[in-house]
Amino acid sequence: MAKLLNKLQTDGVTVTAPGSASANERGGAFSRWWKLLTGGGWSVVKINLLTLLFFLPMVVWNVVISYMSSADGAMLPYSANIGIGLPVVANAVEFGLNRAFASAVRRWMFMIPMIMLGFIGLGGAFTSLSLLVKGEKATVKSFFKGIAHCWLPFLLVSVPVALTMFSLVYNASSLKVGIGFARPLKITFTVLSALLLFVSLVIALFVMTQYGAYEKIKAKAVLKNTALLGTALIHRSTLVLALCCIPFLLIAFTSGFILSFVLVFFILVGISSVVLALSVYGRWAFVRYLEPLAEAEAKPKGDGLSRKQRKRMQASLKRNEENARQTEQGEDGGV
C-alpha cells in the first residue's frame, strides 16, 4: 500500500498551513462529522436545500411512477372471472410480474439523466461543505462557485454511476420474470452489475472529494490519485460508502412515523450529512497521504530547488538533449 500511495500526484494540491486546522478536525471521524453537522447551523441546511433542487426532478418522477404503478396494479385482473364482468386470465401472476418489470425498467431508464443533473448539484455541495471541513464558512456563493468550477467532472463521473444503477436494477428485476437469459446468467449479470456499481461509487468518491477540496487540482492528478487511493484504501472506502447508504435504505424500507421522521431529516440535512461524511473521509486521506507528498515536493533541497522543480529541470534537459541529437542526425544526413 505504501508503494502505491507514494505515487500520488500533487499537481494543484495546496498544503494546509501548520496550525490552521480547525477544532472540528480533532478527535475521531464520527465526532468530527457530528460537530460539523450540528455546528454548521443554517449553512448546512441551505446547502442541503440547494442540492435537493437538483434532485427534485428525480423525486417528482419517483412519486409519479409510484402512483402509476399502484393504479396499474389495482387494475390487473388477478380476480379472474368471479361474476363481476372481469375477463378470465390464466397467467395473471406472470402478467403482473412482467408489468412490474417493465415499470422498474421505465423508472430507472428515465432516472439516468436525472441522476446526472443531481450530480451537478453535488459539485456545489462538495465545494462548499469542504470549506466547512477545513474550518472556513460554507456559503451560497461558494455553492454556485463550486458548480461553475467542477460541473463537468461531476457530470462525467455520474455517467457510470447512473448506468450501473440501471444495469443492476434491470438484471435484478429480470430474475422474477421468465423472459431473457437463463437464470444462472441473470444472477451472474446481477453480481457483475453490483461490482461495477461499487467501483463506480469508489471512483466518484475520490473524484468528488478531490475537486471539492482543491480548487486548482489537475484532471490528470485526480484520475491517478483516484486509482491509487481507491485501490489502497478499498476497505475503508467500502465501510464509508456502506454507512452513507443508511439514509437511503431507511427511506426505501421504512414506513409510517419512522419514514416521516427520516424524510424530514433528509429534506433538512440528509444530503449534507452524506456529503460531510465523504468530505471528512477524503480530508483524512488527503492530509495523511497526499499533502505530505506535496509538501515534500515543494520543500527546497540542498541545491535550492524543490523536488518538483528538479523534475521539471531534468525533463527540460532531456528534451534539449533529444532535440540536439535530432539536429545532429539531420546535419549528418545532409552531408
Long-range contacts (C-beta under 8 A, 24 or more apart in sequence): 1-232, 4-228, 4-231, 4-232, 5-228, 5-229, 5-232, 5-289, 6-293, 7-224, 7-228, 8-224, 8-225, 8-228, 8-229, 8-289, 8-290, 8-293, 9-218, 9-220, 9-221, 9-224, 9-225, 10-221, 10-290, 10-293, 10-294, 10-297, 10-308, 11-217, 11-218, 11-220, 11-221, 12-214, 12-215, 12-216, 12-217, 12-218, 12-221, 13-214, 13-217, 13-221, 13-286, 13-290, 13-291, 13-294, 14-214, 14-216, 14-294, 15-291, 15-294, 15-295, 15-298, 16-134, 16-287, 16-291, 20-135, 21-135, 22-134, 22-135, 23-135, 24-132, 24-133, 24-135, 25-133, 25-135, 25-283, 29-280, 29-281, 29-284, 32-133, 32-280, 33-273, 33-276, 33-277, 33-280, 36-129, 36-132, 36-133, 36-276, 36-280, 37-269, 37-272, 37-273, 37-276, 40-132, 40-138, 40-272, 40-276, 43-128, 43-132, 43-137, 43-138, 43-139, 44-129, 44-132, 44-138, 44-269, 44-272, 44-276, 45-268, 45-269, 45-272, 46-140, 46-143, 47-124, 47-125, 47-128, 47-129, 47-138, 47-140, 47-143, 47-272, 47-275, 48-125, 48-267, 48-268, 48-269, 48-270, 48-271, 48-272, 49-267, 50-121, 50-124, 50-125, 50-140, 50-143, 51-118, 51-121, 51-122, 51-124, 51-125, 51-271, 51-272, 51-275, 52-121, 52-267, 52-271, 53-121, 54-117, 54-118, 54-120, 54-121, 54-122, 55-114, 55-117, 55-118, 55-121, 55-271, 57-114, 57-117, 58-111, 58-114, 58-115, 58-117, 58-118, 61-107, 61-110, 61-111, 61-114, 62-107, 62-111, 65-103, 65-106, 65-107, 68-103, 69-100, 69-103, 72-99, 72-103, 73-99, 73-100, 94-177, 94-178, 97-176, 97-177, 98-177, 98-179, 100-173, 100-176, 101-173, 101-174, 101-176, 101-177, 104-169, 104-170, 104-173, 105-169, 105-170, 105-173, 108-165, 108-166, 108-169, 108-170, 109-166, 111-162, 111-165, 111-166, 112-162, 112-163, 112-166, 113-162, 115-158, 115-161, 115-162, 115-165, 116-155, 116-158, 116-159, 116-162, 118-158, 119-154, 119-155, 119-157, 119-158, 119-161, 120-147, 120-151, 120-154, 120-155, 120-158, 121-147, 122-154, 122-208, 122-271, 122-275, 123-147, 123-149, 123-150, 123-151, 123-153, 123-154, 123-208, 123-211, 123-212, 125-271, 125-272, 125-275, 126-150, 126-154, 126-208, 126-209, 126-211, 126-212, 126-275, 126-278, 126-279, 127-211, 127-212, 127-215, 129-212, 129-272, 129-275, 129-276, 129-279, 130-209, 130-212, 130-213, 130-279, 130-282, 130-283, 132-276, 133-276, 133-279, 133-280, 133-283, 134-213, 134-283, 146-212, 149-211, 149-215, 150-211, 150-212, 153-207, 153-211, 153-219, 153-222, 154-207, 154-208, 154-211, 157-203, 157-204, 157-207, 157-208, 158-204, 160-196, 160-200, 160-203, 161-197, 161-200, 161-201, 161-204, 164-193, 164-196, 164-197, 164-200, 165-197, 167-193, 167-196, 167-197, 168-193, 168-194, 168-197, 198-238, 198-241, 201-241, 202-230, 202-234, 202-237, 202-241, 203-230, 205-230, 205-237, 205-240, 205-241, 205-278, 205-281, 205-282, 206-230, 206-237, 206-282, 206-285, 208-278, 209-278, 209-279, 209-281, 209-282, 209-283, 209-285, 209-286, 210-282, 210-286, 212-279, 212-282, 213-279, 213-282, 213-283, 213-286, 225-290, 229-285, 229-289, 233-285, 236-281, 237-281, 240-277, 240-278, 240-281, 243-277, 244-274, 244-277, 244-278, 247-273, 247-274
